[in-house]
């Protein structure tokens, strides 16, 4: 069985040969960061990819509306919590103010 780590290592080998004048540690770090970014993108946007392949257009519209309203509600909640935390724990003060 061919593991994805072997594919990634062989891909790095090709890049190393192609870019011989670059620092190998920085090149390895940049390739690792790129792979992590692509993996994160698949994890965060994977539901939209799958939905676009398997569902009709009407279902996609309903899903988009639900996701956007859900994101807006969570963002409002995050702002409220952030402001409350900033009020309770002000930066630069040594004492905690109880309300």
Buried (B, 14 or more C-beta within 10 A) or exposed (E): EEEEEEEEEEEBEEBBEEEEEEEEEEBBEEBEEEBEEEEEEEEEEEEEEEBEEEEEEEEEEEBEEEEEEEEEEEEEEEEEEEEEEEEEEEEEEEEEEEE
